[in-house]
Amino acid sequence: MKPIELDRDSETERDLLAALTGKEAGRDQAVAYRTRRVVLASHGVMQDQKAGRKRGRALALASILLLILAMGPFVWRVTDDIAGGEHWADMATQSSLWICILFPALVAAALVAGWMRQRP
């Protein structure tokens, strides 16, 4: 088999020969380190974004749970008054009814506004 003759003046042939003989390992190692740093930084950013989404979901669920817990007595009062035959024009019944209607609407509006603000 005849050996390959290379023109020693050609830059690409010198680079090819250096790559084949392993003389550019330092440069390859630097590229590998740089690539590793970029990948690790991207992974860190993705982890932070994932944690932010989880935090937002947890906050939304907590606010819904607190709303349900806070609305319980008002819903109970309205249900008891209506089932007991109380008059709808009673001030306490009307106040409880308005609270049962407006508070969930306000919380829903706040959740939708927060959701729309986060979406691009």
Biopython code that builds the backbone (N, CA, C, O; Angstrom):
import numpy as np
from Bio.PDB.StructureBuilder import StructureBuilder

atoms = [
    (1, "MET", "N", (0.839, -1.167, 0.000)),
    (1, "MET", "CA", (0.000, 0.000, 0.000)),
    (1, "MET", "C", (0.887, 1.234, 0.000)),
    (1, "MET", "O", (1.860, 1.305, 0.750)),
    (2, "LYS", "N", (0.560, 2.177, -0.818)),
    (2, "LYS", "CA", (1.357, 3.383, -0.993)),
    (2, "LYS", "C", (0.925, 4.441, 0.024)),
    (2, "LYS", "O", (-0.272, 4.697, 0.157)),
    (3, "PRO", "N", (1.861, 5.062, 0.743)),
    (3, "PRO", "CA", (1.488, 6.093, 1.724)),
    (3, "PRO", "C", (0.925, 7.326, 1.024)),
    (3, "PRO", "O", (1.257, 7.623, -0.123)),
    (4, "ILE", "N", (0.060, 8.032, 1.752)),
    (4, "ILE", "CA", (-0.567, 9.241, 1.227)),
    (4, "ILE", "C", (0.448, 10.370, 1.292)),
    (4, "ILE", "O", (1.057, 10.636, 2.328)),
    (5, "GLU", "N", (0.608, 11.023, 0.150)),
    (5, "GLU", "CA", (1.516, 12.160, 0.108)),
    (5, "GLU", "C", (0.714, 13.439, 0.329)),
    (5, "GLU", "O", (-0.272, 13.705, -0.359)),
    (6, "LEU", "N", (1.162, 14.217, 1.302)),
    (6, "LEU", "CA", (0.486, 15.465, 1.611)),
    (6, "LEU", "C", (1.366, 16.639, 1.242)),
    (6, "LEU", "O", (2.587, 16.589, 1.394)),
    (7, "ASP", "N", (0.751, 17.674, 0.767)),
    (7, "ASP", "CA", (1.443, 18.908, 0.494)),
    (7, "ASP", "C", (1.604, 19.636, 1.823)),
    (7, "ASP", "O", (0.607, 20.085, 2.389)),
    (8, "ARG", "N", (2.792, 19.763, 2.326)),
    (8, "ARG", "CA", (3.043, 20.309, 3.661)),
    (8, "ARG", "C", (2.694, 21.798, 3.762)),
    (8, "ARG", "O", (2.604, 22.322, 4.873)),
    (9, "ASP", "N", (2.500, 22.474, 2.670)),
    (9, "ASP", "CA", (2.203, 23.907, 2.700)),
    (9, "ASP", "C", (0.717, 24.189, 2.899)),
    (9, "ASP", "O", (0.344, 25.314, 3.231)),
    (10, "SER", "N", (-0.098, 23.230, 2.709)),
    (10, "SER", "CA", (-1.536, 23.455, 2.795)),
    (10, "SER", "C", (-1.977, 23.473, 4.271)),
    (10, "SER", "O", (-1.649, 22.566, 5.036)),
    (11, "GLU", "N", (-2.716, 24.508, 4.651)),
    (11, "GLU", "CA", (-3.182, 24.676, 6.041)),
    (11, "GLU", "C", (-4.185, 23.607, 6.432)),
    (11, "GLU", "O", (-4.117, 23.070, 7.537)),
    (12, "THR", "N", (-5.111, 23.291, 5.544)),
    (12, "THR", "CA", (-6.117, 22.280, 5.873)),
    (12, "THR", "C", (-5.483, 20.903, 6.022)),
    (12, "THR", "O", (-5.898, 20.116, 6.872)),
    (13, "GLU", "N", (-4.488, 20.612, 5.205)),
    (13, "GLU", "CA", (-3.826, 19.310, 5.323)),
    (13, "GLU", "C", (-3.065, 19.219, 6.642)),
    (13, "GLU", "O", (-3.009, 18.154, 7.256)),
    (14, "ARG", "N", (-2.482, 20.331, 7.075)),
    (14, "ARG", "CA", (-1.779, 20.339, 8.358)),
    (14, "ARG", "C", (-2.764, 20.149, 9.513)),
    (14, "ARG", "O", (-2.476, 19.437, 10.475)),
    (15, "ASP", "N", (-3.912, 20.785, 9.408)),
    (15, "ASP", "CA", (-4.928, 20.621, 10.442)),
    (15, "ASP", "C", (-5.439, 19.185, 10.475)),
    (15, "ASP", "O", (-5.653, 18.610, 11.543)),
    (16, "LEU", "N", (-5.630, 18.622, 9.294)),
    (16, "LEU", "CA", (-6.092, 17.246, 9.215)),
    (16, "LEU", "C", (-5.064, 16.292, 9.800)),
    (16, "LEU", "O", (-5.410, 15.389, 10.562)),
    (17, "LEU", "N", (-3.819, 16.489, 9.450)),
    (17, "LEU", "CA", (-2.751, 15.641, 9.977)),
    (17, "LEU", "C", (-2.626, 15.791, 11.497)),
    (17, "LEU", "O", (-2.416, 14.806, 12.205)),
    (18, "ALA", "N", (-2.755, 17.023, 11.994)),
    (18, "ALA", "CA", (-2.678, 17.247, 13.441)),
    (18, "ALA", "C", (-3.858, 16.588, 14.147)),
    (18, "ALA", "O", (-3.705, 16.035, 15.236)),
    (19, "ALA", "N", (-5.027, 16.648, 13.531)),
    (19, "ALA", "CA", (-6.201, 16.020, 14.138)),
    (19, "ALA", "C", (-6.064, 14.507, 14.146)),
    (19, "ALA", "O", (-6.444, 13.851, 15.116)),
    (20, "LEU", "N", (-5.525, 13.954, 13.075)),
    (20, "LEU", "CA", (-5.356, 12.501, 13.002)),
    (20, "LEU", "C", (-4.301, 11.995, 13.981)),
    (20, "LEU", "O", (-4.431, 10.896, 14.521)),
    (21, "THR", "N", (-3.280, 12.776, 14.207)),
    (21, "THR", "CA", (-2.225, 12.337, 15.121)),
    (21, "THR", "C", (-2.514, 12.705, 16.568)),
    (21, "THR", "O", (-1.797, 12.264, 17.467)),
    (22, "GLY", "N", (-3.543, 13.502, 16.813)),
    (22, "GLY", "CA", (-3.926, 13.832, 18.181)),
    (22, "GLY", "C", (-3.143, 14.986, 18.768)),
    (22, "GLY", "O", (-3.087, 15.131, 19.989)),
    (23, "LYS", "N", (-2.540, 15.804, 17.936)),
    (23, "LYS", "CA", (-1.741, 16.915, 18.448)),
    (23, "LYS", "C", (-2.592, 18.117, 18.843)),
    (23, "LYS", "O", (-2.082, 19.049, 19.464)),
    (24, "GLU", "N", (-3.864, 18.115, 18.501)),
    (24, "GLU", "CA", (-4.762, 19.221, 18.828)),
    (24, "GLU", "C", (-5.709, 18.856, 19.971)),
    (24, "GLU", "O", (-6.811, 19.396, 20.068)),
    (25, "ALA", "N", (-5.282, 17.956, 20.816)),
    (25, "ALA", "CA", (-6.149, 17.504, 21.908)),
    (25, "ALA", "C", (-6.444, 18.632, 22.891)),
    (25, "ALA", "O", (-7.530, 18.681, 23.469)),
    (26, "GLY", "N", (-5.490, 19.535, 23.086)),
    (26, "GLY", "CA", (-5.716, 20.657, 23.996)),
    (26, "GLY", "C", (-6.840, 21.554, 23.513)),
    (26, "GLY", "O", (-7.670, 21.997, 24.307)),
    (27, "ARG", "N", (-6.871, 21.822, 22.224)),
    (27, "ARG", "CA", (-7.923, 22.659, 21.657)),
    (27, "ARG", "C", (-9.270, 21.949, 21.739)),
    (27, "ARG", "O", (-10.284, 22.572, 22.054)),
    (28, "ASP", "N", (-9.281, 20.650, 21.457)),
    (28, "ASP", "CA", (-10.516, 19.884, 21.563)),
    (28, "ASP", "C", (-11.016, 19.844, 23.004)),
    (28, "ASP", "O", (-12.221, 19.882, 23.254)),
    (29, "GLN", "N", (-10.088, 19.769, 23.940)),
    (29, "GLN", "CA", (-10.470, 19.747, 25.347)),
    (29, "GLN", "C", (-11.081, 21.092, 25.754)),
    (29, "GLN", "O", (-12.048, 21.126, 26.515)),
    (30, "ALA", "N", (-10.532, 22.182, 25.257)),
    (30, "ALA", "CA", (-11.078, 23.505, 25.565)),
    (30, "ALA", "C", (-12.493, 23.647, 24.998)),
    (30, "ALA", "O", (-13.373, 24.206, 25.653)),
    (31, "VAL", "N", (-12.708, 23.145, 23.789)),
    (31, "VAL", "CA", (-14.039, 23.191, 23.188)),
    (31, "VAL", "C", (-15.014, 22.334, 24.001)),
    (31, "VAL", "O", (-16.165, 22.717, 24.215)),
    (32, "ALA", "N", (-14.541, 21.184, 24.444)),
    (32, "ALA", "CA", (-15.406, 20.310, 25.253)),
    (32, "ALA", "C", (-15.776, 20.979, 26.572)),
    (32, "ALA", "O", (-16.926, 20.890, 27.001)),
    (33, "TYR", "N", (-14.823, 21.648, 27.226)),
    (33, "TYR", "CA", (-15.114, 22.352, 28.479)),
    (33, "TYR", "C", (-16.110, 23.489, 28.255)),
    (33, "TYR", "O", (-17.040, 23.680, 29.039)),
    (34, "ARG", "N", (-15.898, 24.243, 27.167)),
    (34, "ARG", "CA", (-16.815, 25.340, 26.858)),
    (34, "ARG", "C", (-18.220, 24.812, 26.594)),
    (34, "ARG", "O", (-19.199, 25.382, 27.076)),
    (35, "THR", "N", (-18.322, 23.739, 25.840)),
    (35, "THR", "CA", (-19.614, 23.135, 25.545)),
    (35, "THR", "C", (-20.273, 22.632, 26.822)),
    (35, "THR", "O", (-21.477, 22.797, 27.015)),
    (36, "ARG", "N", (-19.485, 22.023, 27.682)),
    (36, "ARG", "CA", (-20.017, 21.516, 28.957)),
    (36, "ARG", "C", (-20.554, 22.666, 29.804)),
    (36, "ARG", "O", (-21.619, 22.536, 30.409)),
    (37, "ARG", "N", (-19.843, 23.780, 29.860)),
    (37, "ARG", "CA", (-20.309, 24.930, 30.637)),
    (37, "ARG", "C", (-21.611, 25.482, 30.073)),
    (37, "ARG", "O", (-22.517, 25.833, 30.829)),
    (38, "VAL", "N", (-21.708, 25.558, 28.767)),
    (38, "VAL", "CA", (-22.933, 26.072, 28.142)),
    (38, "VAL", "C", (-24.110, 25.148, 28.427)),
    (38, "VAL", "O", (-25.207, 25.614, 28.737)),
    (39, "VAL", "N", (-23.887, 23.844, 28.324)),
    (39, "VAL", "CA", (-24.964, 22.880, 28.576)),
    (39, "VAL", "C", (-25.395, 22.947, 30.035)),
    (39, "VAL", "O", (-26.592, 22.926, 30.322)),
    (40, "LEU", "N", (-24.444, 23.027, 30.963)),
    (40, "LEU", "CA", (-24.793, 23.116, 32.381)),
    (40, "LEU", "C", (-25.536, 24.414, 32.700)),
    (40, "LEU", "O", (-26.471, 24.409, 33.500)),
    (41, "ALA", "N", (-25.130, 25.519, 32.084)),
    (41, "ALA", "CA", (-25.828, 26.783, 32.300)),
    (41, "ALA", "C", (-27.253, 26.707, 31.755)),
    (41, "ALA", "O", (-28.184, 27.188, 32.400)),
    (42, "SER", "N", (-27.431, 26.119, 30.595)),
    (42, "SER", "CA", (-28.772, 25.965, 30.019)),
    (42, "SER", "C", (-29.630, 25.065, 30.897)),
    (42, "SER", "O", (-30.821, 25.315, 31.082)),
    (43, "HIS", "N", (-29.016, 24.020, 31.432)),
    (43, "HIS", "CA", (-29.759, 23.133, 32.323)),
    (43, "HIS", "C", (-30.202, 23.874, 33.586)),
    (43, "HIS", "O", (-31.318, 23.673, 34.065)),
    (44, "GLY", "N", (-29.347, 24.712, 34.113)),
    (44, "GLY", "CA", (-29.697, 25.509, 35.289)),
    (44, "GLY", "C", (-30.845, 26.461, 35.012)),
    (44, "GLY", "O", (-31.738, 26.623, 35.843)),
    (45, "VAL", "N", (-30.823, 27.093, 33.844)),
    (45, "VAL", "CA", (-31.912, 28.001, 33.468)),
    (45, "VAL", "C", (-33.221, 27.224, 33.328)),
    (45, "VAL", "O", (-34.268, 27.693, 33.776)),
    (46, "MET", "N", (-33.173, 26.051, 32.717)),
    (46, "MET", "CA", (-34.386, 25.242, 32.561)),
    (46, "MET", "C", (-34.914, 24.790, 33.921)),
    (46, "MET", "O", (-36.127, 24.744, 34.125)),
    (47, "GLN", "N", (-34.024, 24.456, 34.851)),
    (47, "GLN", "CA", (-34.446, 24.067, 36.200)),
    (47, "GLN", "C", (-35.133, 25.236, 36.904)),
    (47, "GLN", "O", (-36.148, 25.049, 37.575)),
    (48, "ASP", "N", (-34.582, 26.437, 36.754)),
    (48, "ASP", "CA", (-35.195, 27.625, 37.368)),
    (48, "ASP", "C", (-36.573, 27.907, 36.791)),
    (48, "ASP", "O", (-37.495, 28.250, 37.531)),
    (49, "GLN", "N", (-36.726, 27.766, 35.482)),
    (49, "GLN", "CA", (-38.027, 27.976, 34.857)),
    (49, "GLN", "C", (-39.043, 26.947, 35.332)),
    (49, "GLN", "O", (-40.205, 27.274, 35.573)),
    (50, "LYS", "N", (-38.595, 25.701, 35.464)),
    (50, "LYS", "CA", (-39.486, 24.649, 35.944)),
    (50, "LYS", "C", (-39.917, 24.925, 37.382)),
    (50, "LYS", "O", (-41.084, 24.738, 37.727)),
    (51, "ALA", "N", (-38.980, 25.369, 38.221)),
    (51, "ALA", "CA", (-39.319, 25.691, 39.612)),
    (51, "ALA", "C", (-40.293, 26.865, 39.673)),
    (51, "ALA", "O", (-41.191, 26.874, 40.515)),
    (52, "GLY", "N", (-40.130, 27.850, 38.797)),
    (52, "GLY", "CA", (-41.049, 28.987, 38.754)),
    (52, "GLY", "C", (-42.459, 28.565, 38.373)),
    (52, "GLY", "O", (-43.439, 29.056, 38.935)),
    (53, "ARG", "N", (-42.553, 27.648, 37.410)),
    (53, "ARG", "CA", (-43.883, 27.159, 37.019)),
    (53, "ARG", "C", (-44.536, 26.388, 38.162)),
    (53, "ARG", "O", (-45.732, 26.532, 38.414)),
    (54, "LYS", "N", (-43.740, 25.566, 38.851)),
    (54, "LYS", "CA", (-44.284, 24.820, 39.989)),
    (54, "LYS", "C", (-44.739, 25.766, 41.090)),
    (54, "LYS", "O", (-45.785, 25.556, 41.704)),
    (55, "ARG", "N", (-43.959, 26.797, 41.337)),
    (55, "ARG", "CA", (-44.310, 27.773, 42.366)),
    (55, "ARG", "C", (-45.606, 28.494, 42.008)),
    (55, "ARG", "O", (-46.450, 28.724, 42.874)),
    (56, "GLY", "N", (-45.761, 28.843, 40.756)),
    (56, "GLY", "CA", (-46.992, 29.506, 40.306)),
    (56, "GLY", "C", (-48.208, 28.611, 40.455)),
    (56, "GLY", "O", (-49.265, 29.055, 40.904)),
    (57, "ARG", "N", (-48.053, 27.328, 40.072)),
    (57, "ARG", "CA", (-49.159, 26.389, 40.235)),
    (57, "ARG", "C", (-49.525, 26.206, 41.703)),
    (57, "ARG", "O", (-50.703, 26.163, 42.057)),
    (58, "ALA", "N", (-48.509, 26.101, 42.553)),
    (58, "ALA", "CA", (-48.771, 25.923, 43.983)),
    (58, "ALA", "C", (-49.477, 27.143, 44.563)),
    (58, "ALA", "O", (-50.370, 27.014, 45.400)),
    (59, "LEU", "N", (-49.072, 28.320, 44.115)),
    (59, "LEU", "CA", (-49.714, 29.551, 44.593)),
    (59, "LEU", "C", (-51.178, 29.618, 44.144)),
    (59, "LEU", "O", (-52.047, 30.022, 44.916)),
    (60, "ALA", "N", (-51.443, 29.227, 42.916)),
    (60, "ALA", "CA", (-52.818, 29.230, 42.415)),
    (60, "ALA", "C", (-53.682, 28.226, 43.183)),
    (60, "ALA", "O", (-54.811, 28.535, 43.563)),
    (61, "LEU", "N", (-53.149, 27.036, 43.407)),
    (61, "LEU", "CA", (-53.918, 26.042, 44.156)),
    (61, "LEU", "C", (-54.146, 26.482, 45.604)),
    (61, "LEU", "O", (-55.219, 26.257, 46.162)),
    (62, "ALA", "N", (-53.142, 27.103, 46.204)),
    (62, "ALA", "CA", (-53.295, 27.586, 47.580)),
    (62, "ALA", "C", (-54.353, 28.686, 47.659)),
    (62, "ALA", "O", (-55.149, 28.720, 48.597)),
    (63, "SER", "N", (-54.359, 29.580, 46.676)),
    (63, "SER", "CA", (-55.359, 30.652, 46.702)),
    (63, "SER", "C", (-56.770, 30.100, 46.500)),
    (63, "SER", "O", (-57.718, 30.587, 47.116)),
    (64, "ILE", "N", (-56.915, 29.092, 45.646)),
    (64, "ILE", "CA", (-58.232, 28.475, 45.451)),
    (64, "ILE", "C", (-58.684, 27.770, 46.729)),
    (64, "ILE", "O", (-59.850, 27.863, 47.112)),
    (65, "LEU", "N", (-57.767, 27.067, 47.385)),
    (65, "LEU", "CA", (-58.110, 26.388, 48.634)),
    (65, "LEU", "C", (-58.500, 27.389, 49.720)),
    (65, "LEU", "O", (-59.467, 27.176, 50.451)),
    (66, "LEU", "N", (-57.741, 28.477, 49.820)),
    (66, "LEU", "CA", (-58.093, 29.503, 50.804)),
    (66, "LEU", "C", (-59.438, 30.151, 50.491)),
    (66, "LEU", "O", (-60.204, 30.465, 51.403)),
    (67, "LEU", "N", (-59.724, 30.349, 49.225)),
    (67, "LEU", "CA", (-61.024, 30.901, 48.830)),
    (67, "LEU", "C", (-62.152, 29.969, 49.238)),
    (67, "LEU", "O", (-63.174, 30.409, 49.765)),
    (68, "ILE", "N", (-61.963, 28.678, 48.992)),
    (68, "ILE", "CA", (-63.003, 27.708, 49.366)),
    (68, "ILE", "C", (-63.200, 27.698, 50.880)),
    (68, "ILE", "O", (-64.331, 27.669, 51.365)),
    (69, "LEU", "N", (-62.090, 27.721, 51.623)),
    (69, "LEU", "CA", (-62.203, 27.730, 53.079)),
    (69, "LEU", "C", (-62.842, 29.020, 53.602)),
    (69, "LEU", "O", (-63.629, 28.986, 54.548)),
    (70, "ALA", "N", (-62.509, 30.136, 52.996)),
    (70, "ALA", "CA", (-63.075, 31.413, 53.440)),
    (70, "ALA", "C", (-64.539, 31.546, 53.039)),
    (70, "ALA", "O", (-65.318, 32.194, 53.738)),
    (71, "MET", "N", (-64.915, 30.939, 51.926)),
    (71, "MET", "CA", (-66.290, 31.060, 51.441)),
    (71, "MET", "C", (-67.247, 30.093, 52.132)),
    (71, "MET", "O", (-68.463, 30.267, 52.052)),
    (72, "GLY", "N", (-66.726, 29.096, 52.796)),
    (72, "GLY", "CA", (-67.564, 28.085, 53.432)),
    (72, "GLY", "C", (-68.652, 28.647, 54.335)),
    (72, "GLY", "O", (-69.820, 28.297, 54.164)),
    (73, "PRO", "N", (-68.308, 29.513, 55.299)),
    (73, "PRO", "CA", (-69.361, 30.051, 56.171)),
    (73, "PRO", "C", (-70.415, 30.868, 55.425)),
    (73, "PRO", "O", (-71.595, 30.814, 55.772)),
    (74, "PHE", "N", (-70.011, 31.611, 54.422)),
    (74, "PHE", "CA", (-70.973, 32.420, 53.664)),
    (74, "PHE", "C", (-71.907, 31.529, 52.852)),
    (74, "PHE", "O", (-73.114, 31.765, 52.801)),
    (75, "VAL", "N", (-71.346, 30.516, 52.223)),
    (75, "VAL", "CA", (-72.165, 29.583, 51.456)),
    (75, "VAL", "C", (-73.132, 28.852, 52.392)),
    (75, "VAL", "O", (-74.299, 28.646, 52.057)),
    (76, "TRP", "N", (-72.637, 28.470, 53.555)),
    (76, "TRP", "CA", (-73.494, 27.796, 54.530)),
    (76, "TRP", "C", (-74.645, 28.704, 54.968)),
    (76, "TRP", "O", (-75.789, 28.260, 55.076)),
    (77, "ARG", "N", (-74.332, 29.971, 55.217)),
    (77, "ARG", "CA", (-75.369, 30.916, 55.667)),
    (77, "ARG", "C", (-76.423, 31.130, 54.584)),
    (77, "ARG", "O", (-77.621, 31.107, 54.866)),
    (78, "VAL", "N", (-75.981, 31.336, 53.356)),
    (78, "VAL", "CA", (-76.929, 31.547, 52.251)),
    (78, "VAL", "C", (-77.787, 30.303, 52.062)),
    (78, "VAL", "O", (-79.005, 30.408, 51.915)),
    (79, "THR", "N", (-77.170, 29.133, 52.065)),
    (79, "THR", "CA", (-77.920, 27.893, 51.890)),
    (79, "THR", "C", (-78.926, 27.698, 53.025)),
    (79, "THR", "O", (-80.071, 27.305, 52.799)),
    (80, "ASP", "N", (-78.474, 27.980, 54.249)),
    (80, "ASP", "CA", (-79.362, 27.832, 55.405)),
    (80, "ASP", "C", (-80.524, 28.828, 55.346)),
    (80, "ASP", "O", (-81.667, 28.475, 55.639)),
    (81, "ASP", "N", (-80.227, 30.063, 54.969)),
    (81, "ASP", "CA", (-81.289, 31.077, 54.893)),
    (81, "ASP", "C", (-82.303, 30.754, 53.806)),
    (81, "ASP", "O", (-83.507, 30.897, 54.020)),
    (82, "ILE", "N", (-81.831, 30.323, 52.646)),
    (82, "ILE", "CA", (-82.747, 30.024, 51.536)),
    (82, "ILE", "C", (-83.545, 28.766, 51.838)),
    (82, "ILE", "O", (-84.748, 28.712, 51.582)),
    (83, "ALA", "N", (-82.876, 27.753, 52.385)),
    (83, "ALA", "CA", (-83.588, 26.508, 52.712)),
    (83, "ALA", "C", (-84.541, 26.709, 53.887)),
    (83, "ALA", "O", (-85.564, 26.030, 53.971)),
    (84, "GLY", "N", (-84.219, 27.640, 54.802)),
    (84, "GLY", "CA", (-85.065, 27.885, 55.961)),
    (84, "GLY", "C", (-86.230, 28.799, 55.675)),
    (84, "GLY", "O", (-87.032, 29.062, 56.571)),
    (85, "GLY", "N", (-86.349, 29.285, 54.476)),
    (85, "GLY", "CA", (-87.478, 30.123, 54.107)),
    (85, "GLY", "C", (-87.283, 31.589, 54.444)),
    (85, "GLY", "O", (-88.256, 32.341, 54.502)),
    (86, "GLU", "N", (-86.037, 32.013, 54.669)),
    (86, "GLU", "CA", (-85.779, 33.428, 54.955)),
    (86, "GLU", "C", (-86.087, 34.265, 53.718)),
    (86, "GLU", "O", (-86.116, 33.762, 52.594)),
    (87, "HIS", "N", (-86.309, 35.524, 53.950)),
    (87, "HIS", "CA", (-86.604, 36.443, 52.846)),
    (87, "HIS", "C", (-85.296, 36.825, 52.159)),
    (87, "HIS", "O", (-84.289, 37.060, 52.827)),
    (88, "TRP", "N", (-85.305, 36.889, 50.820)),
    (88, "TRP", "CA", (-84.107, 37.224, 50.042)),
    (88, "TRP", "C", (-83.646, 38.649, 50.311)),
    (88, "TRP", "O", (-82.460, 38.944, 50.163)),
    (89, "ALA", "N", (-84.546, 39.533, 50.697)),
    (89, "ALA", "CA", (-84.200, 40.938, 50.905)),
    (89, "ALA", "C", (-83.571, 41.184, 52.268)),
    (89, "ALA", "O", (-83.208, 42.320, 52.574)),
    (90, "ASP", "N", (-83.433, 40.144, 53.101)),
    (90, "ASP", "CA", (-82.769, 40.293, 54.386)),
    (90, "ASP", "C", (-81.327, 40.734, 54.141)),
    (90, "ASP", "O", (-80.637, 40.191, 53.279)),
    (91, "MET", "N", (-80.883, 41.730, 54.916)),
    (91, "MET", "CA", (-79.561, 42.320, 54.673)),
    (91, "MET", "C", (-78.426, 41.299, 54.837)),
    (91, "MET", "O", (-77.493, 41.293, 54.034)),
    (92, "ALA", "N", (-78.486, 40.461, 55.830)),
    (92, "ALA", "CA", (-77.430, 39.462, 56.048)),
    (92, "ALA", "C", (-77.402, 38.443, 54.913)),
    (92, "ALA", "O", (-76.325, 38.053, 54.465)),
    (93, "THR", "N", (-78.561, 38.011, 54.447)),
    (93, "THR", "CA", (-78.628, 37.054, 53.336)),
    (93, "THR", "C", (-78.098, 37.680, 52.058)),
    (93, "THR", "O", (-77.337, 37.052, 51.322)),
    (94, "GLN", "N", (-78.498, 38.912, 51.795)),
    (94, "GLN", "CA", (-78.004, 39.584, 50.584)),
    (94, "GLN", "C", (-76.494, 39.789, 50.638)),
    (94, "GLN", "O", (-75.812, 39.576, 49.636)),
    (95, "SER", "N", (-75.965, 40.194, 51.776)),
    (95, "SER", "CA", (-74.513, 40.406, 51.905)),
    (95, "SER", "C", (-73.760, 39.102, 51.682)),
    (95, "SER", "O", (-72.767, 39.070, 50.956)),
    (96, "SER", "N", (-74.226, 38.044, 52.296)),
    (96, "SER", "CA", (-73.571, 36.744, 52.118)),
    (96, "SER", "C", (-73.662, 36.280, 50.673)),
    (96, "SER", "O", (-72.710, 35.715, 50.134)),
    (97, "LEU", "N", (-74.795, 36.517, 50.056)),
    (97, "LEU", "CA", (-74.964, 36.117, 48.661)),
    (97, "LEU", "C", (-74.026, 36.906, 47.740)),
    (97, "LEU", "O", (-73.408, 36.332, 46.843)),
    (98, "TRP", "N", (-73.921, 38.211, 47.960)),
    (98, "TRP", "CA", (-73.007, 39.020, 47.148)),
    (98, "TRP", "C", (-71.560, 38.596, 47.361)),
    (98, "TRP", "O", (-70.772, 38.572, 46.416)),
    (99, "ILE", "N", (-71.209, 38.263, 48.599)),
    (99, "ILE", "CA", (-69.842, 37.787, 48.865)),
    (99, "ILE", "C", (-69.597, 36.473, 48.133)),
    (99, "ILE", "O", (-68.520, 36.262, 47.574)),
    (100, "CYS", "N", (-70.588, 35.596, 48.136)),
    (100, "CYS", "CA", (-70.446, 34.308, 47.442)),
    (100, "CYS", "C", (-70.322, 34.478, 45.925)),
    (100, "CYS", "O", (-69.744, 33.624, 45.252)),
    (101, "ILE", "N", (-70.848, 35.545, 45.401)),
    (101, "ILE", "CA", (-70.774, 35.779, 43.956)),
    (101, "ILE", "C", (-69.521, 36.563, 43.579)),
    (101, "ILE", "O", (-68.829, 36.193, 42.630)),
    (102, "LEU", "N", (-69.217, 37.636, 44.301)),
    (102, "LEU", "CA", (-68.149, 38.534, 43.888)),
    (102, "LEU", "C", (-66.741, 38.038, 44.219)),
    (102, "LEU", "O", (-65.834, 38.213, 43.406)),
    (103, "PHE", "N", (-66.533, 37.430, 45.378)),
    (103, "PHE", "CA", (-65.185, 36.989, 45.735)),
    (103, "PHE", "C", (-64.615, 35.960, 44.767)),
    (103, "PHE", "O", (-63.472, 36.113, 44.337)),
    (104, "PRO", "N", (-65.359, 34.918, 44.405)),
    (104, "PRO", "CA", (-64.796, 33.992, 43.408)),
    (104, "PRO", "C", (-64.524, 34.668, 42.067)),
    (104, "PRO", "O", (-63.556, 34.333, 41.385)),
    (105, "ALA", "N", (-65.375, 35.618, 41.689)),
    (105, "ALA", "CA", (-65.145, 36.329, 40.422)),
    (105, "ALA", "C", (-63.872, 37.162, 40.490)),
    (105, "ALA", "O", (-63.118, 37.217, 39.519)),
    (106, "LEU", "N", (-63.624, 37.807, 41.620)),
    (106, "LEU", "CA", (-62.400, 38.597, 41.772)),
    (106, "LEU", "C", (-61.156, 37.716, 41.771)),
    (106, "LEU", "O", (-60.150, 38.062, 41.151)),
    (107, "VAL", "N", (-61.219, 36.596, 42.451)),
    (107, "VAL", "CA", (-60.073, 35.681, 42.466)),
    (107, "VAL", "C", (-59.828, 35.110, 41.075)),
    (107, "VAL", "O", (-58.679, 35.007, 40.646)),
    (108, "ALA", "N", (-60.877, 34.742, 40.373)),
    (108, "ALA", "CA", (-60.734, 34.232, 39.007)),
    (108, "ALA", "C", (-60.130, 35.298, 38.091)),
    (108, "ALA", "O", (-59.282, 34.987, 37.255)),
    (109, "ALA", "N", (-60.564, 36.551, 38.243)),
    (109, "ALA", "CA", (-59.997, 37.626, 37.429)),
    (109, "ALA", "C", (-58.516, 37.825, 37.730)),
    (109, "ALA", "O", (-57.720, 38.055, 36.820)),
    (110, "ALA", "N", (-58.150, 37.737, 39.002)),
    (110, "ALA", "CA", (-56.735, 37.877, 39.373)),
    (110, "ALA", "C", (-55.904, 36.724, 38.812)),
    (110, "ALA", "O", (-54.790, 36.944, 38.338)),
    (111, "LEU", "N", (-56.427, 35.507, 38.858)),
    (111, "LEU", "CA", (-55.703, 34.360, 38.293)),
    (111, "LEU", "C", (-55.550, 34.483, 36.783)),
    (111, "LEU", "O", (-54.481, 34.195, 36.244)),
    (112, "VAL", "N", (-56.603, 34.907, 36.097)),
    (112, "VAL", "CA", (-56.521, 35.072, 34.637)),
    (112, "VAL", "C", (-55.547, 36.186, 34.284)),
    (112, "VAL", "O", (-54.783, 36.056, 33.327)),
    (113, "ALA", "N", (-55.562, 37.286, 35.045)),
    (113, "ALA", "CA", (-54.629, 38.384, 34.779)),
    (113, "ALA", "C", (-53.184, 37.934, 34.991)),
    (113, "ALA", "O", (-52.305, 38.283, 34.203)),
    (114, "GLY", "N", (-52.935, 37.166, 36.043)),
    (114, "GLY", "CA", (-51.582, 36.643, 36.270)),
    (114, "GLY", "C", (-51.165, 35.668, 35.192)),
    (114, "GLY", "O", (-50.005, 35.654, 34.780)),
    (115, "TRP", "N", (-52.096, 34.855, 34.731)),
    (115, "TRP", "CA", (-51.801, 33.894, 33.668)),
    (115, "TRP", "C", (-51.509, 34.612, 32.347)),
    (115, "TRP", "O", (-50.592, 34.234, 31.618)),
    (116, "MET", "N", (-52.290, 35.642, 32.048)),
    (116, "MET", "CA", (-52.069, 36.397, 30.803)),
    (116, "MET", "C", (-50.772, 37.183, 30.838)),
    (116, "MET", "O", (-50.132, 37.365, 29.802)),
    (117, "ARG", "N", (-50.373, 37.652, 32.016)),
    (117, "ARG", "CA", (-49.130, 38.413, 32.136)),
    (117, "ARG", "C", (-47.920, 37.521, 31.884)),
    (117, "ARG", "O", (-46.916, 37.989, 31.347)),
    (118, "GLN", "N", (-47.997, 36.244, 32.262)),
    (118, "GLN", "CA", (-46.871, 35.348, 32.095)),
    (118, "GLN", "C", (-46.749, 34.820, 30.671)),
    (118, "GLN", "O", (-45.654, 34.469, 30.230)),
    (119, "ARG", "N", (-47.839, 34.762, 29.967)),
    (119, "ARG", "CA", (-47.803, 34.244, 28.588)),
    (119, "ARG", "C", (-47.241, 35.323, 27.661)),
    (119, "ARG", "O", (-47.580, 36.498, 27.794)),
    (120, "PRO", "N", (-46.386, 34.921, 26.729)),
    (120, "PRO", "CA", (-45.817, 35.924, 25.792)),
    (120, "PRO", "C", (-46.793, 36.343, 24.730)),
    (120, "PRO", "O", (-46.464, 37.170, 23.880)),
]
sb = StructureBuilder()
sb.init_structure("model")
sb.init_model(0)
sb.init_chain("A")
sb.init_seg("    ")
for serial, (resi, resn, name, xyz) in enumerate(atoms, 1):
    if name == "N":
        sb.init_residue(resn, " ", resi, " ")
    sb.init_atom(name, np.array(xyz, "f"), 0.0, 1.0, " ", f" {name:<3s}", serial, name[0])
structure = sb.get_structure()
